[in-house]
């Protein structure tokens, strides 16, 4: 009689182990019966895989279930000392750091102003080290403004960094670092929320004092583009703007304010507040901003045809969101556009970074748990 091949059995055991680990990360402490229900595995399979994972210190006993009738059932959970990941939202002035466990639970957080250049990486690494203390760190996700290429290079107002931020952070922290565009992370956050429950294709459009950007999700997958340029709508041509001119930023808002007799020192948030208070000049500025937003969305719609546009940043302000819908209604017979507002507000890039950091951590840890070396540690 020939012996059964070991390969398929090993693969099946690995798939079962990953299913159990994912269930524990998703749900927390579970009994064997609850793991069977979550994964569809038999009691024998659950028992065998748990024995393997407990021996490798990937899961531990976590109390008993005394809420149900019959003998108390032992609960198990992921080992609390498996390690952590860091999620970072880096804007032009400040770094916000969050330490998460494999379930995505926040364990620590901090924020502080950061400088530019080499010192920026040192400051971010210092914040992360302060939050994690001596706990092992396995992955870092950084959301940053600017164009981010597939190899982690950041191109912003200071020019391309050649991957220096990613490389330096990785060297300082001793773990893999991934850099992601902050608006793309905001789109991933929305994908995990109510917007993602209703649609698989959308464009998130965020408007800030210093510019406008988009995150594109197609069939449930973030579209970054070949060189990271997908969603860089700040320079999409619009009549009567010259080619290469920014559609929106703080200087554009100041110019629009001067043209319409409003105070140019207000900035976009100030114009929105003044318009809400009934200032007609500020109202004209807001109307022009809304027109530019709708034209940008129309351009995206003609190329990608997303199901809905998610307004984020300053575009969630009732004054601007209402103006956008009013302008869009004028074009509805030729190009209908559907709008909704972002669920996570200004925290969306950090929410997206947290989700990606937890996923990266699970991938690293669970891959290690299923390897022969990991099981023998």
N, C-alpha and C positions, 0 to 999 in steps of 0.2 A: 504494500500500500504506500502510495506517495504521500509525503507530508504536505500539509497546506502551506502555501507561500506565506512568509512572514510579512512581506511588504503590505498587502492589503489589510492585514490585521493591525499592523502598526499604524497605518493611515486611519483606520476606523477608530482606534483608541485615541489618536490625536484629535480627530474631529469631535469625538465625544467629550474629551477633556476641554477643548476650546468652548464647546457649547455650555458646559458647566461653569467655566470661568466667566464667560460673558453673562450668564444668568446671575451669578453672584455679584458681578460688577453692577449690573442693572438693578437688581432687587435687594441687595444686601444679604442679611442673614436668612438662610433657608434650611428647611429640613430636607431629608432625602425624598420624602413624598412630594414636597413642593418642587424640588429639582426635577423629579420625574415629570411633573405636570408642565414645568417650564420648557423642558427640552424634548419631551416625548420618548426619553430613554427608559429602558426597563430598570427595575430595582437592582438587578444583578450588575448591569452596566454602570449604573450610578455608583454602586458600592465599590466596584473594582477601580473606577477612575478616581473616586475620592480617596481611596487608600493610597494610590500612587501620588496624588497631589499633596496629601497630608505628609507622606514620607519625605517629599521634597520641600516642605515648609511653604507651600503656596496657599494652602487653606488650613484653617485651625477651627477647633470646636468653639462655638459662640453661644453657649447657654442652651436652655431647653425650652421647648414649646409646651406650655401647660394649659394653653387656652382650649385645646381640643380634648375630646373624651379619649379614654384609654391611656396606656402608658405614655409618659412624657417622651417626646421625640427630640433628639439632639439636633441643634442647628449648627451650621458651619458658615464660615465667612472667609473672604480673602484675608491672607495674613496681613496684619496692620503695618508691618515693616517691610513690605515689598519695595516701596520706593514711591517717588513722586515725580511730577512734571511741573514745569513752570509755563504759565501763559503771560505774555507781555503785550501791552498796548503802548506803543511809542508814538506820541504825537510830536509836534515841532518843539515842544518845550519840556514835556514831562513823560516819565515812564511809570506805568501802572503794572504792578507785578502781582500775580496770583499763583499760589502753590496748590495743586490739586492731586488727589489720589486716583486710583484707577477707575473709580465710579464717577469721577468728575466733581466730587465733593471738595469744596474750598477748605483748605487747612490753614492757610495764612495769606495775608496780602499786605501790600504797602505801595506807596507812590512817592515820588520825589522829582524835583526838577533835574534835568540831565543836560550836560554840555554837548557840544558837537565834536566831531573828530574822534580820535582814539579814546579820549576820555569818556565818550558816551558809552562805549562797551564796558569800560571799567565800572562806571556808575551803575549800569544795569546789572552787571554781575554782582556788584556789592549788594544791591537791593535783593537779588535772588538769594544770595548766601545768607543775608540777614533773616529772610523769611523761612528758609528751609533748615537753618541751623546746621546740624551735622547729618541730617537725613539724606539718604542716597537720592540723586537726581538722575533721571534716565532720558528726559527729552525736554526741549524748550521750543515753544512756538512764539514768534515775535511778529506782531502786526505793526507795520510801519507805513507811513505815507510815501507816495512815489511809485514809480514803476519797479516791480520786482520780477526778475527773470527766473527761469526754471532752476538755475544754478545758485540762486540766492543773492545775486547782485542787486543792489538798490540804486536806482537813479532818481534823485530828487533835485531840489534847487541848488544843492551843492555839487551836482554832477554825479557820475557813476562812482560807486565805492569799490568796485572790483571784487565784491564778496568779502570785504574786510570786516564788516560788522559780524557776519555769520561766522567767519573763520576765527576772529578774535574771541567772540563769545564762547565758541566751542572749545577753544584752547583754555580759556579761563575757568570754564565750568566742567570740562571733562566729559561732555556728553553731546549727542547730536543736537544741532540747532537748525530750525527751519524758519526762514523769513517769509512772510506772506504780506501782500498788500492789505492795508487795514479795511478798505471798502469791500474787498473780497471776503474778508472774515465777517464783516457785517452781513453780507449776503448769506454766508453759511449759517450765521445765527438765525436769520429769518427763515432759512430752509428748515431749521429744526423746530420752528414755532408754528403759529397759526397759519402763516402764509404757506409754509411747506405742507401743511395738512390739506390745503385746498388746491394747490397747483404744483406742477413740477417744472414749470418754465416761467421765470419772471426776471425783471431787471430792477435792481435796487438803485435808486438815484439819491445820492446824498449831497446836500448843499451846506457848505460851511462858509465862514467869513473869507477864508483864503482859497476857495475854489469849489469845484463840483467834480464828482466822480461817480462811476457806476460799477456795480457788481452784477455779472450776468450768470444766471443759472439756466441751463438747458437740459431738459429731461432729468432733472434731479442732480445734475453734475455741474459744478462750478466751471465756467469757461474762462481760462486765463489767457488764451492766445499763445501763439508760438514764441513770442518774445516778452510776454507779460503785459502787452499793451491793451488787451481787451478791457473795455470799460473806461479807458482814458478819454472821456468825452469833453474834457475842458477845452479842447481845441477843435471840436467838430465845426466845420465851416457853417456860418449862418449869415444870411443877408441882413443888413448891409455891412457886416463885419469883414475886414480884410482877412484873407487866409493866414492862419497862424496866430490870430488874435484870440486871447482867452474869452470864453463865453461869460464866465462869472468869476470874480475874485474880489478882494477888498478894494483894489484900485478901480475896478469896473463899477462897483457899487458907488464909490465916491464920485466918479464921472457921471453916472446916471443921476445921482442926487443933485449935482450942480446943474445938469441939463433941465431938471424938473423943478428947480427952486427949493430943494430940500437941503437940510444940513448935511454936508459931506462927511462930517466927523462922526456921524451916528453909527456907521457900519450897518451890516445887514440886520442884525438883531435890533438895533436902534430904529431902523426904518420900519421894521415890522411892528414894533411897539408904538411908534408914532402913528402909523396907519391904523392900528387898532383903536387908537384914541381919536381918530377922525381927521388926522392931518391929510389934506388932499394931495399935497406934493409928495409926501411919503407914500400915499396910496398909488400914485403914478409910478413911483420907483418899483413898488411891489408888483404892479401889473406888468411892467417890462421884464422883471425877473421871471415872473410866471410865464410870460410869452417865450422867453429863451428856454425855460425848462421844457415846455410843451414841444417846442421845435426840436430840442434834443431827443425827447422821447419819441417823437414822430420819426426821426431819422433811425433810431434803434428799431422801431416797429417795422419800418419798411425793409430792414435787413434781416432781423431775427424773429419778428412777430411773437414776442412774449405774451403770455396770457394776461399779465397784470404788471403795472409799474408800482414799486414800493417806494414811497417818499420817505426819506430819512434826513437826519440832521435838521437844519433850519426849515426844510421843506415840510416838516410835520407841524409847523406853527399854523394854527387855524387860519390866520390871515393869508399866508402864502398858499397853503393847501387848497383853500377855497378859491383863490385867484387862479391856481393851476386848473382846477376843475372847470372854472368859468371859461377860460381860454380854450380848453380842450373841447368844450361843448360847441364852440364855434366851428370846429373842424370835424365834428362827429359824423356828419353825413358823408365825408370823404375818407376819413381815417379815424374810426372809433378807437379811443384809448381808455383803458380801465385803470383806475388808481386806487391804492389803499395806502395806509400809513404804517410805518415800521412798528413792530411790537416792542423792540428793545431799546429804542431811543439812542442816546449818545453812548450807552454802554454796549451797543451791538458789536463793535470790533473786539472788545474784551470777552464778551459772551462767546463769540465765534472762536477766539483763541483758546478759551477754556475747553470748549468742546473738542477742538483739534488736539490740544495737549493731552487730554484724557484718552482720546483714541490712540494717539501715538504711544502713550505709556502702556496701554493695554496690549497693543501690537508687540511692543518690545518685551514686556514681561511674559505675556502668554506664549510668545514664540520661544522664549527661554524655558518656560515650564514644560513645553512639549519636546524640547530637544533632549537627547540622551545626557548631555553634560548638565543641563538644568535639573534633570531628575536625580542626578547623582550628587548634587552640590551638598 
